[in-house]
Amino acid sequence: MSDQKTAGPLAGLVVADFSRILAGPYATMLLADMGAEVIKVESPIGDDTRTWVPPVRDEVSTYYLSINRNKKSIVLDLKDPDDLAAAQRLAARADIVIENFRPGLMARFGLDYESIAEANPGVVYASISGFGTGAGKDYPGYDLMVQAISGLMSLTGSPDGQPFRAGISVFDVMTGMHANIGILSALNVRHATGKGQHVEVNLLASALSGLVNQTGAYVAGGTVPTRMGNAHPSLFPYEPLPASDGEIIIIAGNDVQFSRLCAALGVPELVEDERFATNANRTKNREELRPLLEAELAKRTKAEWFEVLLAAGVASGPINTIAEGVQFADGLGLAPVVEVGEGDAMVPSIRNPITFSSSDLRYDLPPPTLGEHTDEIRAWLDAEEEDA
């Protein structure tokens, strides 16, 4: 049933997407970009994010638009016997099934892994939950809830202020990527053995893994990290510092980079100061080093320092708005914005971050309207059943 214009590395694979909101739809959009045929199964009221406004484009939620390109939408009410039968037929024909309902709900409809695998033993079935299938199976899986429970919010904000959430649903996105890693790994196993398998990920496990050095500090070092504002617990400088007209990010990730920074600032003698000679000492003595760096940075604007420091091989950067960030990437030739679809249906979107040397990505289908492809998909299912 594919009418895609380009063949990506996943071309020919059919994905039955029973997910909604963010983690699942983000994962399936990336699969669709790489050529998979993603069929988005929606209830009669549609994906929740269709109603998450503002902002909007042509009265459609930009939240929904940002994670649902290259998909086809079919409306199926799983409480309706005919629709449920269609959903089961779709899952039986799919290479990949992905869902993010509370654990146990899909089994009520005969759409769980065990039920689907009986008719489709090669299926790669991915389940996304908030807190796993054990004691946390009934917990609702919202990113903000996981940001709080995982400890991320305890690290975000000023030392003397209140905890803050991250500016995006970071663990939803991370879990979606973890789901895709599991899916692609399972596809590799299927290629070798012909056998499918059940891939399970959850937001809390992804969060604890994604907190990397912070959770590592606790489990390996017995240290409970706390809020440090924009400071880094193990590096200095690695934070915004004030130039003459505002703050600029300054990074010295090792001793060589610190030497380059000092030379660019005109204070090479700081490298020889025992207090600052090593990263461990710079981190320990950051309150003594910071004013020395700030005194030099105050002599130029942040734009001037950005140019000087990059030329010196020192990582630095302005603190941009989202608009400025997109424009900066465009100025580097990264072409971050792609046009999905054509004519009046065209929707600007952010480019998939992956490139392949010998495969194309696709950007041919704008995010579907609710049930836009229901008749087409039902006709395909009927034809497949007649051919079976």
C-alpha positions as CSV (number, residue, x, y, z in Angstrom):
1,M,0.0,0.0,0.0
2,S,3.0,2.3,0.0
3,D,3.1,5.4,-2.2
4,Q,6.2,6.9,-0.7
5,K,8.6,8.7,-3.1
6,T,11.9,7.5,-1.7
7,A,13.2,4.2,-0.5
8,G,14.8,4.4,3.0
9,P,16.6,1.7,4.9
10,L,13.4,0.5,6.4
11,A,11.3,0.5,3.2
12,G,9.0,-2.4,3.0
13,L,8.4,-2.7,6.7
14,V,4.9,-2.1,8.0
15,V,4.4,-0.6,11.5
16,A,1.1,-0.8,13.3
17,D,1.3,2.2,15.6
18,F,-1.1,2.0,18.5
19,S,0.8,4.7,20.5
20,R,-0.2,8.3,21.2
21,I,1.0,11.5,22.7
22,L,4.9,11.6,22.5
23,A,7.2,8.7,23.2
24,G,5.6,6.3,20.8
25,P,4.7,8.8,18.0
26,Y,8.2,10.2,18.1
27,A,9.7,6.7,17.7
28,T,7.3,5.8,14.9
29,M,8.0,9.1,13.1
30,L,11.7,8.3,13.0
31,L,10.9,4.9,11.6
32,A,8.6,6.4,9.0
33,D,11.3,8.9,8.0
34,M,13.6,5.9,7.3
35,G,11.0,4.4,5.0
36,A,8.7,2.3,7.1
37,E,5.0,2.3,6.3
38,V,3.5,3.6,9.6
39,I,-0.2,3.1,10.1
40,K,-1.4,5.3,13.0
41,V,-4.3,3.7,14.8
42,E,-6.5,6.3,16.5
43,S,-9.6,6.2,18.6
44,P,-12.6,8.2,17.3
45,I,-11.5,11.2,19.3
46,G,-7.9,11.0,18.0
47,D,-4.4,11.3,19.5
48,D,-4.5,13.5,22.6
49,T,-1.9,15.9,21.2
50,R,-4.4,17.0,18.4
51,T,-6.0,19.1,21.2
52,W,-2.8,20.4,22.8
53,V,-3.0,24.0,21.8
54,P,-1.7,26.7,21.5
55,P,0.4,27.0,19.3
56,V,-1.3,26.0,16.1
57,R,-0.7,26.1,12.3
58,D,-3.9,26.4,10.3
59,E,-5.8,25.5,13.4
60,V,-3.9,22.3,13.9
61,S,-1.8,21.7,17.0
62,T,1.9,22.2,16.3
63,Y,2.6,19.6,19.0
64,Y,0.8,17.0,17.0
65,L,2.4,18.2,13.7
66,S,5.9,17.9,15.1
67,I,5.8,14.1,15.7
68,N,3.4,12.6,13.1
69,R,4.7,13.2,9.6
70,N,5.0,10.3,7.1
71,K,2.2,8.3,8.7
72,K,-1.3,7.2,7.6
73,S,-4.2,7.5,10.0
74,I,-7.0,4.9,10.5
75,V,-9.8,5.4,13.1
76,L,-10.6,2.2,15.0
77,D,-12.8,2.0,18.0
78,L,-11.5,-1.1,19.8
79,K,-14.8,-1.5,21.7
80,D,-16.5,-2.1,18.3
81,P,-16.2,-5.7,17.2
82,D,-15.6,-4.9,13.5
83,D,-13.0,-2.3,14.3
84,L,-11.3,-4.6,16.8
85,A,-11.1,-7.3,14.2
86,A,-9.5,-4.8,11.8
87,A,-7.0,-3.9,14.4
88,Q,-6.1,-7.5,15.0
89,R,-5.8,-8.1,11.3
90,L,-3.5,-5.1,11.0
91,A,-1.3,-6.3,13.8
92,A,-1.2,-9.8,12.3
93,R,0.2,-8.3,9.1
94,A,2.7,-5.8,10.6
95,D,6.4,-6.3,10.9
96,I,6.4,-4.0,13.9
97,V,3.7,-3.2,16.5
98,I,4.2,-0.4,19.0
99,E,1.9,0.6,21.8
100,N,2.1,2.7,25.0
101,F,-1.1,1.9,26.8
102,R,-1.0,0.9,30.5
103,P,0.3,-2.6,30.9
104,G,-2.4,-5.2,30.5
105,L,-4.8,-3.1,28.5
106,M,-3.9,-4.5,25.1
107,A,-4.5,-8.0,26.4
108,R,-8.1,-7.1,26.9
109,F,-8.4,-6.7,23.2
110,G,-6.3,-9.6,22.1
111,L,-3.7,-7.2,20.9
112,D,-0.9,-8.0,23.3
113,Y,2.3,-9.6,22.2
114,E,1.4,-13.2,23.1
115,S,-1.9,-13.0,21.2
116,I,-0.4,-11.3,18.1
117,A,2.6,-13.6,18.0
118,E,0.4,-16.6,17.6
119,A,-0.7,-15.4,14.2
120,N,2.4,-13.4,13.5
121,P,5.4,-15.2,15.0
122,G,8.0,-12.8,13.4
123,V,6.4,-9.7,14.8
124,V,8.7,-7.2,16.6
125,Y,6.3,-5.8,19.3
126,A,7.4,-2.8,21.3
127,S,5.6,-1.7,24.5
128,I,6.3,1.6,26.2
129,S,5.1,2.2,29.7
130,G,5.7,4.8,32.4
131,F,7.0,2.6,35.2
132,G,7.3,-1.0,33.9
133,T,5.0,-4.0,34.2
134,G,5.5,-4.7,37.9
135,A,4.4,-2.7,40.9
136,G,4.3,0.5,38.8
137,K,2.1,-0.9,36.1
138,D,-0.9,1.2,37.0
139,Y,1.0,4.5,37.4
140,P,0.2,7.0,34.6
141,G,3.2,7.5,32.4
142,Y,3.6,11.3,32.1
143,D,7.0,12.8,31.5
144,L,6.6,15.5,34.2
145,M,5.8,12.8,36.7
146,V,9.0,10.9,35.8
147,Q,11.1,14.1,35.8
148,A,10.0,14.5,39.4
149,I,10.3,10.9,40.6
150,S,13.6,10.1,38.8
151,G,15.4,13.0,40.5
152,L,15.9,15.2,37.4
153,M,13.9,18.1,38.9
154,S,16.0,18.0,42.0
155,L,19.0,18.9,39.7
156,T,17.3,21.6,37.7
157,G,17.1,25.2,38.8
158,S,19.2,27.5,41.0
159,P,20.7,26.1,44.2
160,D,18.5,28.2,46.4
161,G,15.4,28.1,44.2
162,Q,12.7,25.6,43.5
163,P,13.1,22.5,41.4
164,F,12.2,23.0,37.7
165,R,11.1,20.7,34.9
166,A,13.2,20.5,31.8
167,G,12.0,22.7,28.9
168,I,10.9,19.6,26.9
169,S,9.5,16.2,27.8
170,V,13.0,14.9,27.7
171,F,12.3,11.4,29.0
172,D,9.5,10.8,26.5
173,V,11.9,11.6,23.7
174,M,14.7,9.5,25.2
175,T,12.3,6.5,25.8
176,G,11.1,6.8,22.2
177,M,14.8,6.5,21.0
178,H,15.4,3.6,23.4
179,A,12.3,1.9,21.9
180,N,13.8,2.3,18.4
181,I,17.1,0.9,19.5
182,G,15.3,-2.2,20.8
183,I,13.1,-2.5,17.7
184,L,16.1,-2.3,15.3
185,S,18.0,-4.8,17.4
186,A,15.1,-7.2,17.4
187,L,14.7,-6.8,13.6
188,N,18.4,-7.8,13.3
189,V,17.6,-10.9,15.4
190,R,14.6,-11.7,13.2
191,H,16.7,-11.3,10.1
192,A,19.0,-14.0,11.4
193,T,16.5,-16.3,13.0
194,G,13.1,-15.5,11.7
195,K,11.9,-15.0,15.2
196,G,10.2,-11.9,16.6
197,Q,10.2,-10.7,20.1
198,H,8.7,-8.4,22.7
199,V,10.7,-5.2,23.3
200,E,9.8,-3.3,26.5
201,V,10.9,0.1,27.6
202,N,9.7,2.5,30.3
203,L,10.1,6.1,31.1
204,L,11.6,5.7,34.6
205,A,14.3,3.2,33.4
206,S,15.2,5.5,30.5
207,A,15.3,8.4,32.9
208,L,17.7,6.7,35.3
209,S,19.9,5.6,32.4
210,G,19.8,9.0,30.8
211,L,20.8,10.8,34.0
212,V,24.2,9.1,33.4
213,N,26.8,10.7,35.6
214,Q,24.3,12.0,38.1
215,T,22.8,8.5,38.9
216,G,26.3,7.2,38.6
217,A,27.5,9.5,41.3
218,Y,24.9,8.0,43.6
219,V,25.1,4.3,42.8
220,A,28.9,4.2,42.3
221,G,30.1,7.0,44.6
222,G,27.4,7.3,47.3
223,T,27.0,11.0,46.4
224,V,23.5,12.5,46.0
225,P,23.8,15.3,43.5
226,T,22.0,18.6,44.1
227,R,21.0,21.6,42.1
228,M,23.9,23.7,40.9
229,G,22.1,26.0,38.5
230,N,24.1,26.1,35.3
231,A,27.3,24.8,36.9
232,H,28.7,21.3,36.3
233,P,29.6,19.1,39.2
234,S,32.8,17.8,37.7
235,L,34.1,20.5,35.3
236,F,34.9,24.2,35.4
237,P,34.5,26.3,33.4
238,Y,31.4,24.7,31.9
239,E,28.7,27.3,32.3
240,P,27.6,30.7,31.3
241,L,29.9,33.5,32.2
242,P,29.3,37.3,31.7
243,A,30.9,39.2,28.8
244,S,30.4,43.0,28.5
245,D,26.9,42.7,27.1
246,G,25.5,39.4,28.5
247,E,26.4,35.8,29.2
248,I,28.2,33.4,26.9
249,I,28.7,29.6,27.4
250,I,32.4,28.8,28.1
251,I,33.7,25.2,28.2
252,A,37.1,23.8,29.1
253,G,36.6,20.1,29.1
254,N,40.3,19.3,29.7
255,D,43.6,20.9,30.6
256,V,44.6,21.6,26.9
257,Q,41.3,23.4,26.4
258,F,41.8,25.4,29.6
259,S,45.3,26.4,28.3
260,R,43.7,27.6,25.0
261,L,41.1,29.6,26.9
262,C,43.7,31.3,29.1
263,A,45.8,32.2,26.0
264,A,42.7,33.6,24.2
265,L,41.8,35.7,27.3
266,G,45.3,37.0,27.6
267,V,46.0,35.4,31.0
268,P,48.3,32.4,30.2
269,E,49.8,32.6,33.6
270,L,46.7,31.0,35.1
271,V,47.7,27.7,33.6
272,E,50.8,27.6,35.8
273,D,48.8,28.4,39.0
274,E,48.6,25.2,41.0
275,R,45.1,26.0,42.0
276,F,44.0,25.8,38.4
277,A,46.5,23.5,36.7
278,T,44.2,20.4,36.6
279,N,40.5,19.9,36.1
280,A,40.1,18.6,39.6
281,N,41.8,21.7,41.1
282,R,39.8,24.1,38.8
283,T,36.6,22.4,40.0
284,K,37.6,22.6,43.6
285,N,38.7,26.2,43.3
286,R,36.0,27.4,40.9
287,E,35.0,30.4,43.2
288,E,38.6,31.7,43.0
289,L,38.9,31.1,39.3
290,R,35.6,32.5,38.2
291,P,36.2,36.2,39.0
292,L,39.6,36.0,37.2
293,L,37.9,34.8,34.0
294,E,35.1,37.2,34.3
295,A,37.4,40.2,34.6
296,E,38.9,39.3,31.2
297,L,35.5,38.5,29.6
298,A,34.1,41.9,30.6
299,K,36.5,43.5,28.1
300,R,34.6,42.3,25.0
301,T,31.0,41.5,23.9
302,K,29.7,38.0,23.8
303,A,29.7,38.0,20.0
304,E,33.3,39.1,19.9
305,W,34.3,36.4,22.4
306,F,32.4,33.8,20.4
307,E,34.5,34.5,17.4
308,V,37.8,34.7,19.3
309,L,37.2,31.6,21.3
310,L,36.1,29.4,18.4
311,A,39.2,30.5,16.5
312,A,41.3,29.5,19.5
313,G,39.7,26.0,19.6
314,V,37.7,26.8,22.7
315,A,34.1,25.6,22.9
316,S,31.7,28.5,23.6
317,G,28.4,29.8,22.3
318,P,25.6,32.3,22.7
319,I,22.4,31.4,24.7
320,N,19.9,31.5,21.8
321,T,16.2,31.5,21.5
322,I,14.6,28.6,19.7
323,A,14.3,30.8,16.6
324,E,18.0,31.8,16.8
325,G,19.0,28.1,17.3
326,V,17.2,27.1,14.1
327,Q,18.6,30.0,12.2
328,F,22.1,29.2,13.5
329,A,21.9,25.6,12.3
330,D,20.6,26.9,8.9
331,G,23.6,29.2,8.7
332,L,25.9,26.2,9.1
333,G,24.3,24.6,6.2
334,L,22.6,21.9,8.2
335,A,19.2,22.7,6.6
336,P,17.2,22.0,9.7
337,V,13.8,22.7,8.2
338,V,12.2,20.4,5.7
339,E,9.0,20.8,3.8
340,V,6.7,17.8,4.3
341,G,4.0,17.3,1.6
342,E,3.1,19.6,-1.2
343,G,1.0,22.6,-2.0
344,D,-1.6,23.7,0.6
345,A,-0.9,20.5,2.6
346,M,2.8,21.3,3.0
347,V,4.0,21.5,6.7
348,P,7.4,22.8,7.7
349,S,9.1,20.3,10.0
350,I,12.5,19.7,11.7
351,R,14.8,17.4,9.7
352,N,15.5,13.9,10.9
353,P,18.9,14.1,12.5
354,I,20.2,10.9,10.9
355,T,21.9,10.8,7.5
356,F,22.9,7.8,5.4
357,S,25.5,7.6,2.8
358,S,23.5,5.4,0.4
359,S,19.9,5.6,1.6
360,D,17.3,8.3,1.5
361,L,15.0,9.7,4.1
362,R,11.4,10.5,3.2
363,Y,9.4,13.7,3.9
364,D,6.4,13.0,1.6
365,L,3.4,12.7,3.9
366,P,2.3,15.6,6.1
367,P,0.8,14.6,9.5
368,P,-2.5,13.0,8.7
369,T,-5.9,14.3,9.6
370,L,-7.9,12.1,11.9
371,G,-8.9,8.9,10.0
372,E,-7.6,10.3,6.7
373,H,-6.6,6.9,5.4
374,T,-9.2,4.7,7.0
375,D,-10.8,3.6,3.7
376,E,-7.5,3.0,2.0
377,I,-6.1,0.9,4.9
378,R,-9.3,-1.1,5.2
379,A,-9.2,-1.8,1.5
380,W,-5.6,-3.0,1.8
381,L,-6.5,-5.3,4.7
382,D,-9.4,-6.7,2.8
383,A,-7.2,-7.3,-0.2
384,E,-4.5,-9.0,1.9
385,E,-7.1,-11.3,3.4
386,E,-8.4,-12.3,0.0
387,D,-4.9,-13.1,-1.2
388,A,-4.1,-15.1,1.9
